[in-house]
Amino acid sequence: MTQNTPPSPTERALPLISVAGLNAQDPQVRAQVGHALKVACRDMGFFYCVDHGIPANLIAKVFAQSRQFFALPEAAKQALNKNQSFCQRGYEPLRDQTLEAGTPPDLKEGFYSGPEKPLTDPDVVARRFNQGPNQWPPELPEFRLVMEQYRQAMTTLAETLMRGMALSLDLPENHFEAFCRNPLTTLRLLHYPPQPARPLPGEKGAGAHTDFGGLTLLLQDNSGGLQVRMADGEWLDATPVPGSFIINLGDMIARWTNNRYRSTLHRVINTSGHERYSVPFFYTGNPDQVIDCLAGCVPAGEAPLWPPVTVEEHLRTMYARTYG
């Protein structure tokens, strides 16, 4: 259930995995996809995902709305600045985040949204992390509907991938069912200007980092610029593959698997000469889920590498690290 795009003799490439088999009736077909995921998650922590079922017209609408949003006047975007949101929703200005310590701020701007919850929701009243109402641009009447449709479609795909993750770890398919209940998800639109001709030392679109949460499902345009650090220290270009998402594992999955699965450093340097747009969808799971090293991932006689932590506790720590 994998499709291979063989690299040239001098190149390497991320694995390319067809995930359609995760919905097959035949358990052996599902198990084959699980095995492909095992290899990808163990060796790279990154892979291309194809045959995912997300409609191409929905993807096109997401990109169109994203471009329209970032083309709005600066005042219109700043009116939605996420600093006025207690749940990290809204516009993130250029150079607002520094993902790689000791480097200039990231050369990107963004927009955060997530599951809509009113101020009267008990989780919002309690100020649970990243839960609350979104801020939507009034100038773009279709923006909210498109983003909410896309978020729901990606949530369903992420749940399917988590079933595959369970199979990859030789666990029952429903092992992560509680993790997938009422999940925290973040849809982030990103716009990268071209890399300056004379960048500051270490200046990049996004500094080298690992992702915080569970799974990241990345939609990227055809500009390129994403690079993944291999185990030998080399940076591999994650060249855009039409019709694919790039999936990578976050720190929580590495922690949960006692570092058996990799949360891999990656960065963005937009040398395309034009604007770059990407849309990462972060699937973080149930905020009350305790992330405790899976017994099958801890060698006999050894202690786990990580103490237990809830999803919410982990996220609070990670956000504080990059949004000082």
N, C-alpha and C positions, 0 to 999 in steps of 0.2 A: 504493500500500500504506500510505497514511497515512489516518488519520481525523482530522478537524478539529473542534474545539469552538470555533466562532468567538467571540472576545471581543466584548464590547459596544463601541460606538464610543469609549468612554472608558477601556477596559481592554485590557491585554495578557494573554496566557496562554502557558504553556509549550507547545511542540509536543506533539502526541499521535500516537504512531507504533505501528501494528500490526506486530509483529515476526514474526507467523506465516509471512510470506512468505520468511523466511530459511531455512526448511526445505522450500520448494517445489522441485519437480523442475525447473521452468523457470528457467534462469539469468537471464532478463530480469526475472522477478518478484523474484528475490533482489537484482538490481541496483537495482530501484526502491526497495527498502527501504534499500539502501546509500546511495542519493542522499538519501533523507529524513534518514538519520543524518548525512550530510555537512553538510546545512543546519543541523540542530539543534546539532551539535557545534561548528560554526564560529561560529554566531550567539549561542548561549546556553550551551552546555555542559551543558544540562539538558533532559530531555524525559520525558513520561509514556510508559510502555511498557505496551501492552495486547496481548491475544491471545498471552500468554506461555506458557500451558500449565501453570502452577503450580496444583495443585488447590485449590479454595476451602476444602475441609475441612482441608487441611494448614495453610493460612494461619490458619484459625480456631483450630486446636490450638496454633499458635505463640503467638498472642495470649493464649489462655487460660492456657498455662503461664507466660508472661511475667507476667501479672497475679498468678498464684499465687506466683511467686517473689518479686516485690517486696512482696507482702503478708506474707511470712514475718517473724517477729520479728527485730529488728535483730541479735541475737546469732547467729542462724542464718545471716544473710547475711554478717556479719563473719567467721564461721568459714571462709568461702570467699574472703576478701579477696585480691585479685590481687597484693598486695604480698608474699605468701608464695609466689608462683609465679614462677619464673625466666623463664617464657615468656608473661607478661602474660595469664594465664587466671584467670577468676573474677570476684568482685564488685568493682565500682568504687563507693565510697561517694559520697554526695551531696557536691557541691562539690569533687571530687577533681581535676578537670581545668580548666584555664583556656585556652580555645581562642583568645580574643581578648586580646592583650597589653594591659595597662593597665586591664582591667576586673575586677570581682569574679569569683571562681570560678563555673563553670557550675552552674546550678540544675537538676541532673539526677543520677540514679544509673544504674548500668549493670551489665551482666554480659557478659563476654567468653568466647567459646569458639572453637575452631578444629579442624583435623584432629587426631585423636587419635594421638599417637605415644608409645610406651613409653620408659622411661628407658634402655633398651638400644639404641634406634634410633641409628645412627651420627650422624645430624644432631642428635639430642638430646645424645649424648655430647659432641659438638663444640660444644654450646651455640649452634647456629645460631639466628638471631634469630626469636623468637616460635614456636619449634617445641618441642613437648613434650606432656605429659599435661594434660588438662582437670581442673577441679574441678567436681563435680556435686553438686547439693543432695540429700542422702539423704531429705529429707522429701517429695520429689516423684518418685515412682517412674517416671513417664512422661516426665519432663523430658528426659533424655538422648536417648531414642529419637526424640522429636519433633524436637529440635534437630538431630540428626544426619541425619534424613530431609530436613529443610528445607535444611540446608547442602548436601547432595548435589544436591537439586533446583536450588538456586540456582547451584551450580557449573556444572551443565549449561547453565543459561540464560546465565550469563556467557560460557561458551565460544561459545555461539551468537551472542551480541552481539559478541564479538571477531571472529567471521567477518564480521559486518556492518560492523565498524569497518574491516577490511581492504578490503572492497568500497568503503566510503566514501572511502578514500584512494587508490582506483584501483590497489590491490595485489591479488595473487592471494589467493583466499579463505583459503588455508592459511598466509598470511604469518606470523600470530601463533601458529602451532602450537607452536613451542618455548616461547614465553612461557606457554602454557596447560598445559605439562607439569609435573606435581607442583607445583601452584600453592599459594602462601600465600593463605589465605582467613581472614577473621575475621567471625564472626557476633556481633553486638552487640545485646543487648536494652537498651532505654532507657526510663526512666520519668521524666517531668517533672511535678513538682507544679505547681499553678496559679501563675502569676506573682503575687508579693506585691502587695497594694494599694499599698504604699509601697516599691517596690524601691530598692535602693542605686543610686547613679548608675552607669549602664551595665550593671546586672545583667540577665541573660537566662538562658533555659534552656540555650542553647548560643551562645557568642559567635561573631561573624562569623569565618569561616575557609574555607579551601579544604581538600578532602580530600587525603590523602597519596598514595594509591596509583593503581591503574588505574581500575576502574569501581566505583562504589557503586550498589547496587541497594536502594532504600529502600522498605520497607513501612511505611505510616503509618496510624493510625486516623483517625477522622473529626473529630478535634479541630481540625485546622489548626495554624497556628503557624510552619510552615516558610516562610522568605522567601528569595528569590534576588535578588542584586543585579544589575541590568541595566547595560549599558555606559554609560548616561547617569547612573548613580548612584542611580536609583530602586530601591526594594525592591518586588519583585513577590511577592504571596502565592501559594504553590504549593498551591492549594486541593485537598484530597483528591478524587480521582476514583475511584469504586468499581471494584474489579477491576484496578486499575493498580499498577504500581511507578513510582517516580520514579527515573530513572537520571541520574547525573551523573558527569562525568569528574574524575579526580584529577590531582594535579600531575604524575605520571609521564607521563600521556598528553599533557598540554600540553608537557612537556619533549621527549617522543619526537617530537612533530609540530612542534617548533621554534616553539611557541606559535600554530600555525595553529588548533588546537582549544583550546577554553577550559576552564580549571579555574576555576570561578566561585565567588566569595564567597557564602556563605549563612549563615543564622543561624536560631535557633528562639526565639520568644517565645510562651509558652503563655498566651494571654489568654482561653482558652475558659471558665475558671472551674471546670474539673474536671481530673482527672488525664489526662495525655497519654502514650500508649505508641507507640513506633516501633521498627522493627527494621532497622537498616542492615546490609547484607551487603557487606563490602569484598573485592573481587577484586583481588589484588595481583600474582599471577603467579609465575612461577618465580624463586626468589631469586637464581639465578645469571645470569638474563637481563641482558645489558648494554643499558641504555637510551641509545642513541646517536641523535641527530637523524636522522630519515629523509631520505635524499638528496632525495626529491621535494618535501620541505617547506622546503628551504633554497634561497633565491634564488641564481641563478647569480652567481658572483663574490663571494658573501658567506660569512662564517664562521658556523657554527652558533652559536646563542645559548647553548647549554649544552654542557659537556664530558660525555663518557661517564661513566656510573655504573651500578653493578649495582642491581637491585631491593633487595637486602638493605642495601647501603650507604645508599641513599636513605631507606629506612624508619628505620634507626637515627638518622639525622639528624633526621627529622621528629618521631619520638617524644620525643627529647631536648628538642625545642623546646617541647612542651606539657605534659610531665610532669617539670618541673625537679626 
